């Protein structure tokens, strides 16, 4: 933290000098009214082919959580799985339209570190205004998100005076959350923030069968996993200052501590009887802190804007594990410990200029710089018995990215065009005992978005983008990181970036409160990453990323939603994709084809007068995810059902009852098949979870439900 804030002070001082200069150069104007401190316009950070204030966006789909009862009782990890086109696996993996390499952002900035699931569990759904799903980003966005971008926008509502809310929740499996979200606004100044604590626990039954080689003698493993997580978060502690109606600057602080602990016990056996018992414990602590400075200057013309943004962040992680293996009969016991420490310091700065031109033309120019320093220390320490050999590994990595981009909007007849290009220069230096690299790469990433408004109710969007996914330092680190006594993961020093060409075509129809959209997508990826599993010389099952040739994903996404009578609404969405990818067979890489699919169906009821005390809202949801396929693996389908009830208890107090996985049906089976190894794992879900949440609003501002009632009731509302 000391290192971060020493660096942060220098950034703030430099930014302050630049802002002071901009203030001197700006035309004088009278001080703004208190309303000038309201949250920034939704169009500030997006490219729109429509008039300001129009919700139609050419490069993204937005889902508002303003009236979603589920979001009021749970966290963002649970909420993301309810968004159309987004899939969240029980193991925490997130895909977008079936693609990996998804970048998760909070308020436009990538989530730091590798503890994504824990960070998302620490964000209460009620603190989020909307979620932007960008499946085919334009040149305005950094190119290193091959699977697309999911941007979580937190709420920043500044009613005049002192206002806010207090949230508390608990569930039947030991989970809890308590948070407070205050805000204050007066004149040219506005302050807001969110802070809280959270935690939870659960158990998973584990059944695993291993065959070495496939079809050979089987070894069975039966065990129980008990996990606990907890932490605190400080989100968007922000001070905003608007000296004029057109100028705004803000300084914000984000941070938190997240802990995840795992205890696992299992027994190995074969046809001859018991072989051994294994006990393992894992303690993981992650800390993050981030300082952000924003400056915006609007011009006299609509959408004329200059923006400057700088972010300094620090992430530290400490993961410790201990393993003990006791053979049947008690002789020859083995125990050892592992530890991995990570320290990451990054700085990023962006400059954007948006300029309207005659004849409905629009030009955007921008530049960005990113710098990253990371150190990873890994150790293995034998404790007793014939443990794996001791080792110590230290990886030090540095990377810089310098980028410039431009987009140009114009019209030809009924067609609106938004071509763009982004040029990135990337340099990476990595050093360890087994890895020494110094790479430089300069590439151009073109993009094109097209829209045709066929009728006032029907739009057609076409888009193309070129993307890249560069490996992180941990993905290059060859050090072993043990998951249990027999399984480990490692990086691959030879891992190359994968590049993706993405095409999309989208049709949207809206009429009388109902909407329908269908999207066709095609993604072609070179040097595709996949997980490769093998048994090393010490008998440890090691999984590592490898480049597995070319893959192509073609599919359709459909979304239908609308009213069912006066107080009822429905929403149905589904994704179907066909994957062609290289599979590792006996003779090397061979072509494989698989069909994957998922869907969500929701029905919602709400009383007509949501302002009345006693007003109710009910929501029932069924989510289905079909089988998933990898380089050597397959994962079974699962289905889950959830129910939510929200009631306005008083003018300031709201209660939510949520039941997750009603039928305890989210169990999964995964299989891994290689030339010399087969594994089948049955993974039991934690079970049905009953959660109760309360939200109390305080202050002098208008008293509204936890989210603004500006949208019809129901699940997350898409804004096309």
Helices and strands as residue ranges (DSSP letters): H 2-25, G 34-37, E 61-64, H 76-80, E 86-88, E 94-96, E 103-106, E 109-110, H 116-121, G 125-127, E 128-134, E 149-154, E 161-171, E 176-186, E 189-211, E 218-244, E 247-270, E 273-298, E 305-327, E 334-357, E 361-384, E 391-412, E 415-431, E 436-455, E 458-469, H 473-476, E 481-482, E 487-490, E 498-511, E 514-526, E 529-535, E 541-547, E 551-563, E 568-585, E 588-606, E 616-625, E 628-629, E 633-635, E 638-648, E 653-660, E 668-673, E 678-683, E 689-699, E 717-719
